[in-house]
Each structure stands twice: as structure tokens, then as C-alpha cells.
Amino acid sequence: MRVLITDFLAESDFEREVLPGVEVDALLSLTGHPPTPADLVRVIGERPAAVLITWYEMFFDPTTLAALSRAGVVGIVRAGVGFDNIDLMGARAAGITVCNVPDYGTDEVADHAMAPLLWLCWLLRSSVRKIGVLKLI
């Protein structure tokens, strides 16, 4: 079985480590430039892969999905929370299963949401100290 990473990463060392016995390639390293859907279809035609791992740079329209299905792609894993770059109706029509990672980055998003709030609290506190005691009416 072969897995192809479609975008964002040029190296596939981590995927090779967690998928022992599976041949893993990164499209970016095969093309040498940011790949397009046409590059993806061409490479899949030359070196078939059953499953794709995609991030956010590659967009999958119904035409691309149909071509990938004809080339033997049966699944796409979205390495993230949403499916905004994959036409789900087109994937269903092409017979391609699509899944995502629903809890990808949830802790990091929460940390980044809280950081500016804590910073604002710190700013407010130091501002109050500079102007003196606040009188509330």
C-alpha cells in the first residue's frame, strides 16, 4: 500500500514511522515546487497511491476527485479539523472516503485564545496601578 502526502510537507519521516510497512511519499518532494491538483493527478497516475493525506494547500474539486478515483485513490485523510478544501459531494460521487482529525490542535487553539486575554488582564492591572486607585460609583 502507498500513501501520498499532497501538500505542505516535503518530508514524510513521521508518517513512515507511524505507518510501518507502508510506502509513504510527499508530493512536494516529488514535484520540487508547490503542487497543483494537476500535479497530483499526474503523479498518482505514474505512482498510484490508495490513500492521500492532505493539509490545507491542496483543493479537491469534483473533477480532480473523479480523476483520482479512476487512478485508484480510495481515501483522503484531512490532517486537520475541517473539510473546507475537499468537495464532499464530489468525493462521495467518486467513491472516495474522506475523514479528518476532529480534535487536531484543540489544546493549541485554546492556549492561543487565552494568551491574549491574559495579556489584556495584565495590561489592565498595570494601567490601573499607574493611574492610581479606581473609584467605582
N, C-alpha and C positions, 0 to 999 in steps of 0.2 A: 504494500500500500504506500502511496505517496501523498504527502501533504504539501501544499504551497502557500506561503505567506505572501499575500498580494501587495501589501504596501507598508510604508512606514519603517520597517526593519530591513536592514541589509544582511544581518546575521541571524542564524537560526539555532544557535548553540543551546539556548534554554529549551526550545521545543524539541530538539534532538534528545536532550537529557530526559525530559518527562515523557517522551514517546519512543521508548527503546524499540528497536526493530522496525521503525517506520522511517522511510526516506523523507526528509524534510528539506525543502529549498525555499529561498527567499527570492521573489520575483525581482526585487530591486538589484540584487547581486547578479541576476541573470541578464538583465537588460542594461545595467550600467547607468540608468537615468530614471527619474520618477516615472513609473509605468502608467500607461493608459489602459482602459478596457480593451482596446485593440491589441496592445502588447500582451495582455493576459490571455486573450483568446488564442493568439498566435503561439505563445509558449505552451499553453495547455494542449494545443494541437500537436506540438512537437514532442512534449514530455508530459503525458497525461497524469493528472492527479485527481483522486477521488474526492478529496476534501480541501477546502480553502479556508485559511484563517485570514480575516480581513480586519483592518483597523478603521480608519475614517477617511483616508485619502482616495480610495477606490470607490466609484459609484457603479451600481449594478442595475441597469435598466432591463426591461423585458427582452430586448434584442440580444444583449450580452448574455443574459441568463439562459436564453434558448440555445445560443451557440455553445455555452459552457456545458449544458446538459447533453447536447449532441456529442461533445468531446469526452463525456464520461464523468463529469462532476456530479456528485450526488448530495453533497452537503457543504454549507458555508457556516463557519463559526465567526460571529461578530465579536471581536475582542473588546467588548465594551458593553454598556448598558442598553443602548437603543439600536434601532434598525433603520435609522434615518438615511443611510446610504444604500439600502437594499430595497428594491421594489418587491414587497412580499407577495403581491398578487402575481407578479411575473415569475417569481421563484416557484410559487405553487403550480402555476401553469406549466412550468418547465420540469416539474417533478423534483425540485431541489429542496431539501430540508434545510431550514435556517434556524440557528439558535444563537443565543447571546450569553453574556455573563452578567446576570441581573444585579449582582452585588459588587461589580467591579468599581473600585475607587470610592465606596461609600464612606469609609473612615476618612480618607483624604479630603473628600468634599466637605464633610462635617468640620474637620480641622481648619480648612481654609475659610469656611463660613464663620467660625468662631473667632479666628485670629483678628479680623478687622473689628469685630465687636469688642473684644478685649482691649484692643489698641485704642478704640474710641473711649472706653471707660477710663483707661489710663490717662488719656488726654484730658478728659473732663475733670478728673480728680486733680491733675496737676494744674489745670486752669483755675479751678476753684481755690486751690492753695495760693495761687499768685494774686488773685483779686481779693482775697480775704474771705471772711465768713459770709455765706449766703443767707440772706434773710428771706424767709418764705412768708408770705402773707396769706 
